Amino acid sequence: MREAASGAEALTALQQRAAQLILVDRNMPGMTGADFVARVREGGSSVRIIVVTGDARAEGSEADALLLKPVSPRELLMTIERVLVS
C-alpha cells in the first residue's frame, strides 16, 4: 500500500510502480479525482479506480466505482471486491 498527498504525487507514484487498485478522493489537493482518473486513463492504464466523494450529486467518471462519504469499512471492502473481480 502506498499513499500520496496530491494527485500529481499519485501520478508520479503510478509511473514508478504499477498498482492493482487506486482509492482516490474526488476533492484532493492539486486536481480533482475526475481529472486524476482522466489522466490515468489517457495514459492507457486499466488500473481499477474507486473515487470517494462527499457530493451526492457527483456524476460518474471513468472510475470503476463511486462511493459516497461517509463510507463504512464494510461498504469499502465490498466495493473493492466487486471492482477487482469484475
N, CA, C and O atoms as a MOPAC input file, in Angstrom:
PM7 MOZYME 1SCF
protein

 N      0.84900 1    -1.17600 1     0.00000 1
 C      0.00000 1     0.00000 1     0.00000 1
 C      0.89200 1     1.23500 1     0.00000 1
 O      1.89000 1     1.31000 1     0.71600 1
 N      0.49400 1     2.21000 1    -0.83400 1
 C      1.21700 1     3.47700 1    -0.89300 1
 C      0.22300 1     4.60900 1    -0.73400 1
 O     -0.95200 1     4.46600 1    -1.07000 1
 N      0.69600 1     5.73000 1    -0.22100 1
 C     -0.12600 1     6.92300 1    -0.07400 1
 C      0.50200 1     8.05300 1    -0.87400 1
 O      1.71200 1     8.08400 1    -1.09500 1
 N     -0.34900 1     8.98100 1    -1.30300 1
 C      0.12600 1    10.17500 1    -1.99100 1
 C     -0.63000 1    11.37000 1    -1.42200 1
 O     -1.81500 1    11.27000 1    -1.10300 1
 N      0.05300 1    12.48700 1    -1.29700 1
 C     -0.54300 1    13.68700 1    -0.71100 1
 C     -1.28600 1    14.53800 1    -1.72700 1
 O     -2.01800 1    15.45300 1    -1.35200 1
 N     -1.10600 1    14.24500 1    -3.01600 1
 C     -1.76000 1    15.03300 1    -4.06000 1
 C     -1.93600 1    14.17900 1    -5.30600 1
 O     -1.37500 1    13.08800 1    -5.41100 1
 N     -2.71200 1    14.68200 1    -6.23900 1
 C     -2.90700 1    13.98400 1    -7.49800 1
 C     -1.61800 1    13.84000 1    -8.27500 1
 O     -1.34700 1    12.78500 1    -8.84900 1
 N     -0.82100 1    14.89700 1    -8.29600 1
 C      0.45400 1    14.86300 1    -9.01300 1
 C      1.39300 1    13.81600 1    -8.41000 1
 O      2.06400 1    13.07900 1    -9.13200 1
 N      1.42900 1    13.76300 1    -7.09400 1
 C      2.27000 1    12.77200 1    -6.41900 1
 C      1.78600 1    11.35100 1    -6.72800 1
 O      2.59700 1    10.44400 1    -6.91400 1
 N      0.48600 1    11.16300 1    -6.78200 1
 C     -0.08200 1     9.84800 1    -7.10300 1
 C      0.24800 1     9.44300 1    -8.53900 1
 O      0.57400 1     8.28300 1    -8.79300 1
 N      0.16700 1    10.37600 1    -9.46900 1
 C      0.51400 1    10.07500 1   -10.86500 1
 C      1.98000 1     9.67000 1   -10.99300 1
 O      2.30900 1     8.73600 1   -11.72500 1
 N      2.85200 1    10.36800 1   -10.28600 1
 C      4.27300 1    10.03700 1   -10.30400 1
 C      4.50100 1     8.64100 1    -9.72300 1
 O      5.25700 1     7.84600 1   -10.28200 1
 N      3.84800 1     8.35000 1    -8.60700 1
 C      3.99900 1     7.03500 1    -7.98200 1
 C      3.50800 1     5.92700 1    -8.90800 1
 O      4.10100 1     4.85000 1    -8.96000 1
 N      2.43700 1     6.19000 1    -9.63200 1
 C      1.88400 1     5.19900 1   -10.55300 1
 C      2.82400 1     4.94300 1   -11.73000 1
 O      2.88200 1     3.82800 1   -12.24900 1
 N      3.55600 1     5.96600 1   -12.14700 1
 C      4.53800 1     5.79700 1   -13.22900 1
 C      5.72700 1     4.96100 1   -12.76800 1
 O      6.33600 1     4.24100 1   -13.55900 1
 N      6.04600 1     5.06400 1   -11.49300 1
 C      7.19800 1     4.35600 1   -10.96100 1
 C      6.89400 1     2.89600 1   -10.64500 1
 O      7.77100 1     2.03600 1   -10.72900 1
 N      5.65400 1     2.62800 1   -10.28500 1
 C      5.27800 1     1.26800 1    -9.90200 1
 C      3.79700 1     1.05700 1   -10.14400 1
 O      2.96900 1     1.82800 1    -9.65800 1
 N      3.46400 1     0.03300 1   -10.88100 1
 C      2.06600 1    -0.25400 1   -11.20500 1
 C      1.27000 1    -0.57400 1    -9.94800 1
 O      1.80900 1    -1.07500 1    -8.96100 1
 N     -0.01400 1    -0.27800 1   -10.00400 1
 C     -0.91200 1    -0.56600 1    -8.89600 1
 C     -2.04500 1    -1.45200 1    -9.39200 1
 O     -2.35800 1    -1.46800 1   -10.58200 1
 N     -2.64500 1    -2.17500 1    -8.48600 1
 C     -3.79400 1    -3.00700 1    -8.82300 1
 C     -5.09700 1    -2.24700 1    -8.57900 1
 O     -6.09600 1    -2.47700 1    -9.26100 1
 N     -5.07800 1    -1.34100 1    -7.60000 1
 C     -6.26900 1    -0.59100 1    -7.21900 1
 C     -5.85400 1     0.76700 1    -6.68100 1
 O     -4.87200 1     0.88000 1    -5.94600 1
 N     -6.60700 1     1.80100 1    -7.05100 1
 C     -6.37800 1     3.14500 1    -6.52000 1
 C     -7.66000 1     3.63400 1    -5.88700 1
 O     -8.72900 1     3.56200 1    -6.49300 1
 N     -7.55200 1     4.13400 1    -4.66200 1
 C     -8.66000 1     4.75500 1    -3.95500 1
 C     -8.33900 1     6.23800 1    -3.89000 1
 O     -7.32800 1     6.63000 1    -3.30700 1
 N     -9.19200 1     7.06600 1    -4.48400 1
 C     -8.89000 1     8.49100 1    -4.60900 1
 C    -10.08200 1     9.32100 1    -4.15300 1
 O    -11.23500 1     8.95900 1    -4.38700 1
 N     -9.78800 1    10.43700 1    -3.49900 1
 C    -10.84100 1    11.35500 1    -3.08400 1
 C    -11.15500 1    12.28500 1    -4.25700 1
 O    -10.25300 1    12.70200 1    -4.98400 1
 N    -12.39800 1    12.59800 1    -4.43100 1
 C    -12.79400 1    13.47800 1    -5.52800 1
 C    -12.23400 1    14.88900 1    -5.35300 1
 O    -11.98900 1    15.58500 1    -6.33800 1
 N    -12.03200 1    15.31100 1    -4.11300 1
 C    -11.52300 1    16.66100 1    -3.82700 1
 C    -10.14900 1    16.57300 1    -3.17900 1
 O    -10.00400 1    16.82600 1    -1.98300 1
 N     -9.15200 1    16.21900 1    -3.95800 1
 C     -7.80500 1    16.12500 1    -3.41800 1
 C     -6.99300 1    17.36500 1    -3.82400 1
 O     -7.36900 1    18.07600 1    -4.75600 1
 N     -5.89500 1    17.61700 1    -3.13300 1
 C     -5.08100 1    18.78200 1    -3.46400 1
 C     -4.49700 1    18.70700 1    -4.87700 1
 O     -3.99300 1    17.66500 1    -5.29500 1
 N     -4.57200 1    19.80700 1    -5.59400 1
 C     -3.90500 1    19.91000 1    -6.87900 1
 C     -4.72600 1    19.54700 1    -8.09900 1
 O     -4.49300 1    20.08800 1    -9.18000 1
 N     -5.67900 1    18.64600 1    -7.95000 1
 C     -6.55300 1    18.27400 1    -9.06300 1
 C     -7.74200 1    17.51400 1    -8.50400 1
 O     -7.68800 1    16.98200 1    -7.39600 1
 N     -8.79600 1    17.47000 1    -9.26800 1
 C     -9.96600 1    16.72000 1    -8.80200 1
 C     -9.74800 1    15.23400 1    -9.05400 1
 O     -8.89800 1    14.84000 1    -9.85400 1
 N    -10.52300 1    14.43100 1    -8.36400 1
 C    -10.46600 1    12.99300 1    -8.59000 1
 C    -10.81100 1    12.64500 1   -10.02300 1
 O    -10.21200 1    11.73900 1   -10.60400 1
 N    -11.78300 1    13.36300 1   -10.60800 1
 C    -12.17200 1    13.11700 1   -12.00500 1
 C    -11.01900 1    13.42900 1   -12.95100 1
 O    -10.78500 1    12.69600 1   -13.91300 1
 N    -10.29400 1    14.52100 1   -12.67900 1
 C     -9.12900 1    14.86600 1   -13.50200 1
 C     -8.04200 1    13.80600 1   -13.37300 1
 O     -7.39600 1    13.43700 1   -14.35300 1
 N     -7.85200 1    13.32200 1   -12.14500 1
 C     -6.86400 1    12.27400 1   -11.90600 1
 C     -7.21200 1    11.01800 1   -12.70300 1
 O     -6.35500 1    10.44700 1   -13.37700 1
 N     -8.46700 1    10.59400 1   -12.62400 1
 C     -8.90600 1     9.39600 1   -13.34500 1
 C     -8.70000 1     9.58600 1   -14.84900 1
 O     -8.21400 1     8.68300 1   -15.53000 1
 N     -9.06900 1    10.75500 1   -15.35900 1
 C     -8.90600 1    11.02000 1   -16.79300 1
 C     -7.44100 1    10.93500 1   -17.19900 1
 O     -7.12500 1    10.37000 1   -18.24600 1
 N     -6.54700 1    11.48600 1   -16.39200 1
 C     -5.11100 1    11.43900 1   -16.70600 1
 C     -4.59400 1    10.00500 1   -16.70600 1
 O     -3.79800 1     9.62800 1   -17.56600 1
 N     -5.04500 1     9.20900 1   -15.74400 1
 C     -4.62100 1     7.81000 1   -15.67900 1
 C     -5.11400 1     7.05900 1   -16.90800 1
 O     -4.36400 1     6.29000 1   -17.51000 1
 N     -6.36500 1     7.27800 1   -17.27900 1
 C     -6.94300 1     6.58000 1   -18.43100 1
 C     -6.29700 1     7.05000 1   -19.74600 1
 O     -6.09600 1     6.24900 1   -20.65900 1
 N     -5.97600 1     8.34200 1   -19.83800 1
 C     -5.29700 1     8.86100 1   -21.03500 1
 C     -3.96600 1     8.15600 1   -21.25000 1
 O     -3.52700 1     7.96400 1   -22.38400 1
 N     -3.33100 1     7.77300 1   -20.15100 1
 C     -2.05900 1     7.07500 1   -20.23500 1
 C     -2.20800 1     5.61100 1   -20.61500 1
 O     -1.21400 1     4.89800 1   -20.75700 1
 N     -3.44200 1     5.16200 1   -20.77800 1
 C     -3.68400 1     3.79100 1   -21.20900 1
 C     -3.76800 1     2.78000 1   -20.08100 1
 O     -3.86700 1     1.58000 1   -20.33500 1
 N     -3.73100 1     3.24000 1   -18.85100 1
 C     -3.77200 1     2.31800 1   -17.72000 1
 C     -5.18700 1     1.77100 1   -17.50700 1
 O     -6.17700 1     2.49100 1   -17.63600 1
 N     -5.25100 1     0.49700 1   -17.18400 1
 C     -6.53800 1    -0.12800 1   -16.87000 1
 C     -6.63800 1    -0.43500 1   -15.38300 1
 O     -7.46800 1    -1.24400 1   -14.96800 1
 N     -5.79300 1     0.21000 1   -14.57700 1
 C     -5.84200 1     0.01100 1   -13.13400 1
 C     -7.25400 1     0.30800 1   -12.63800 1
 O     -7.91700 1     1.21300 1   -13.14600 1
 N     -7.70500 1    -0.44000 1   -11.66700 1
 C     -9.03400 1    -0.22700 1   -11.08000 1
 C     -8.98100 1     1.00100 1   -10.17900 1
 O     -8.04800 1     1.16500 1    -9.39200 1
 N    -10.00200 1     1.87300 1   -10.30100 1
 C    -10.03100 1     3.11900 1    -9.53200 1
 C    -11.39300 1     3.28100 1    -8.86100 1
 O    -12.43700 1     3.16000 1    -9.50300 1
 N    -11.36000 1     3.55800 1    -7.56200 1
 C    -12.56000 1     3.87100 1    -6.79600 1
 C    -12.43400 1     5.32200 1    -6.34900 1
 O    -11.43000 1     5.70200 1    -5.74600 1
 N    -13.44500 1     6.13000 1    -6.64000 1
 C    -13.46600 1     7.53400 1    -6.24100 1
 C    -14.42900 1     7.68600 1    -5.06700 1
 O    -15.55900 1     7.19900 1    -5.10500 1
 N    -13.96300 1     8.36800 1    -4.02600 1
 C    -14.77400 1     8.64700 1    -2.84600 1
 C    -15.13400 1    10.12500 1    -2.88100 1
 O    -14.27300 1    10.97000 1    -3.12600 1
 N    -16.41200 1    10.44400 1    -2.63500 1
 C    -16.86100 1    11.82400 1    -2.69900 1
 C    -17.87300 1    12.12700 1    -1.60500 1
 O    -18.58100 1    11.23600 1    -1.13700 1
 N    -17.93200 1    13.37100 1    -1.20900 1
 C    -18.92300 1    13.82800 1    -0.25100 1
 C    -20.11000 1    14.47900 1    -0.94000 1
 O    -21.05300 1    14.91200 1    -0.27800 1
 N    -20.07100 1    14.55000 1    -2.26100 1
 C    -21.11000 1    15.22300 1    -3.04000 1
 C    -22.06600 1    14.19900 1    -3.64100 1
 O    -21.70300 1    13.46600 1    -4.56100 1
 N    -23.27700 1    14.15200 1    -3.12100 1
 C    -24.27100 1    13.18800 1    -3.59900 1
 C    -24.64500 1    13.43900 1    -5.05700 1
 O    -25.18900 1    12.55700 1    -5.72100 1
 N    -24.35500 1    14.63600 1    -5.55400 1
 C    -24.68400 1    14.96300 1    -6.94900 1
 C    -23.55500 1    14.61400 1    -7.91000 1
 O    -23.66700 1    14.85200 1    -9.11300 1
 N    -22.48000 1    14.05700 1    -7.39200 1
 C    -21.31900 1    13.74900 1    -8.23700 1
 C    -21.70500 1    12.77800 1    -9.34100 1
 O    -22.38900 1    11.77900 1    -9.11700 1
 N    -21.25200 1    13.10100 1   -10.51300 1
 C    -21.51200 1    12.23200 1   -11.65100 1
 C    -20.36500 1    11.24800 1   -11.79600 1
 O    -19.24900 1    11.50400 1   -11.34200 1
 N    -20.64600 1    10.14200 1   -12.42000 1
 C    -19.63400 1     9.13300 1   -12.64600 1
 C    -18.56300 1     9.63600 1   -13.59100 1
 O    -18.79100 1    10.55100 1   -14.38200 1
 N    -17.43700 1     9.04800 1   -13.50300 1
 C    -16.33900 1     9.36100 1   -14.40800 1
 C    -15.88900 1     8.04300 1   -15.01300 1
 O    -16.66800 1     7.09300 1   -15.09800 1
 N    -14.68000 1     7.98800 1   -15.41700 1
 C    -14.13300 1     6.74700 1   -15.95100 1
 C    -13.66300 1     5.82500 1   -14.82700 1
 O    -12.99100 1     4.82500 1   -15.07700 1
 N    -14.01700 1     6.16600 1   -13.59500 1
 C    -13.65600 1     5.32400 1   -12.45600 1
 C    -14.49900 1     4.04800 1   -12.48700 1
 O    -15.55200 1     3.99500 1   -13.12400 1
 N    -14.01800 1     3.03700 1   -11.79400 1
 C    -14.72400 1     1.76200 1   -11.74000 1
 C    -15.85000 1     1.77800 1   -10.71200 1
 O    -16.78800 1     0.98500 1   -10.80200 1
 N    -15.75800 1     2.68300 1    -9.73300 1
 C    -16.80900 1     2.80400 1    -8.72600 1
 C    -16.74300 1     4.18500 1    -8.09700 1
 O    -15.69400 1     4.82800 1    -8.07700 1
 N    -17.88200 1     4.62400 1    -7.58700 1
 C    -18.01000 1     5.91400 1    -6.91100 1
 C    -18.69100 1     5.65500 1    -5.57700 1
 O    -19.78900 1     5.09900 1    -5.54100 1
 N    -18.05100 1     6.05100 1    -4.47600 1
 C    -18.60600 1     5.85200 1    -3.14300 1
 C    -18.90400 1     7.19300 1    -2.50200 1
 O    -18.12200 1     8.13600 1    -2.61900 1
 N    -20.03300 1     7.27200 1    -1.82800 1
 C    -20.44600 1     8.49000 1    -1.14800 1
 C    -20.02100 1     8.44400 1     0.31700 1
 O    -20.29200 1     7.47100 1     1.02100 1
 N    -19.35000 1     9.51300 1     0.77100 1
 C    -18.93500 1     9.62100 1     2.17600 1
 C    -20.14700 1     9.87000 1     3.05100 1
 O    -21.10900 1    10.48500 1     2.59000 1
 N    -20.14000 1     9.43000 1     4.26600 1
 C    -19.11900 1     8.58200 1     4.88900 1
 C    -19.24400 1     7.13900 1     4.39000 1
 O    -20.34400 1     6.63200 1     4.17400 1
 N    -18.11400 1     6.50800 1     4.21700 1
 C    -18.06600 1     5.13700 1     3.71300 1
 C    -17.75000 1     4.20700 1     4.88000 1
 O    -16.76300 1     4.39900 1     5.58900 1
 N    -18.57700 1     3.22100 1     5.06700 1
 C    -18.31100 1     2.24900 1     6.13000 1
 C    -17.21300 1     1.30400 1     5.66100 1
 O    -17.06700 1     1.07200 1     4.46100 1
 N    -16.44900 1     0.76500 1     6.58500 1
 C    -15.41600 1    -0.20200 1     6.19200 1
 C    -16.00900 1    -1.38200 1     5.41100 1
 O    -15.39500 1    -1.86600 1     4.46000 1
 N    -17.17400 1    -1.83400 1     5.80000 1
 C    -17.82700 1    -2.95900 1     5.11500 1
 C    -18.16000 1    -2.58600 1     3.66400 1
 O    -17.91900 1    -3.36900 1     2.74500 1
 N    -18.71400 1    -1.39000 1     3.46900 1
 C    -19.05700 1    -0.93300 1     2.12000 1
 C    -17.79900 1    -0.80200 1     1.26000 1
 O    -17.80700 1    -1.17000 1     0.08500 1
 N    -16.72900 1    -0.28300 1     1.83800 1
 C    -15.48200 1    -0.14300 1     1.10100 1
 C    -14.94500 1    -1.51400 1     0.68000 1
 O    -14.56400 1    -1.70400 1    -0.47500 1
 N    -14.91700 1    -2.45600 1     1.60400 1
 C    -14.41500 1    -3.79400 1     1.28400 1
 C    -15.26600 1    -4.48400 1     0.22500 1
 O    -14.73500 1    -5.14900 1    -0.66400 1
 N    -16.57800 1    -4.33000 1     0.31700 1
 C    -17.46600 1    -4.93300 1    -0.68100 1
 C    -17.22200 1    -4.31300 1    -2.05900 1
 O    -17.22800 1    -5.01700 1    -3.06800 1
 N    -17.01000 1    -3.01200 1    -2.09600 1
 C    -16.76100 1    -2.32500 1    -3.36800 1
 C    -15.41900 1    -2.74400 1    -3.94900 1
 O    -15.30700 1    -2.97900 1    -5.15200 1
 N    -14.41200 1    -2.83700 1    -3.10900 1
 C    -13.09700 1    -3.29100 1    -3.57900 1
 C    -13.21100 1    -4.68400 1    -4.18000 1
 O    -12.68100 1    -4.94200 1    -5.26100 1
 N    -13.88900 1    -5.56800 1    -3.49700 1
 C    -14.05100 1    -6.93100 1    -4.00500 1
 C    -14.77800 1    -6.93700 1    -5.34000 1
 O    -14.36400 1    -7.62900 1    -6.27000 1
 N    -15.86500 1    -6.16700 1    -5.44000 1
 C    -16.64300 1    -6.11800 1    -6.68100 1
 C    -15.80300 1    -5.57000 1    -7.82600 1
 O    -15.84800 1    -6.09300 1    -8.93900 1
 N    -15.04700 1    -4.53100 1    -7.55800 1
 C    -14.23100 1    -3.88500 1    -8.59200 1
 C    -13.09200 1    -4.79500 1    -9.06200 1
 O    -12.79300 1    -4.85900 1   -10.25400 1
 N    -12.47000 1    -5.48300 1    -8.13400 1
 C    -11.34600 1    -6.34100 1    -8.50300 1
 C    -11.79000 1    -7.61400 1    -9.22000 1
 O    -11.03100 1    -8.17400 1   -10.01100 1
 N    -13.00100 1    -8.07200 1    -8.95100 1
 C    -13.49700 1    -9.29600 1    -9.57300 1
 C    -14.06200 1    -9.01600 1   -10.97500 1
 O    -14.03100 1    -9.88900 1   -11.84300 1
 N    -14.57200 1    -7.81500 1   -11.18900 1
 C    -15.20100 1    -7.52300 1   -12.49200 1
 C    -14.20500 1    -7.37200 1   -13.60500 1
 O    -14.58900 1    -7.12700 1   -14.74900 1

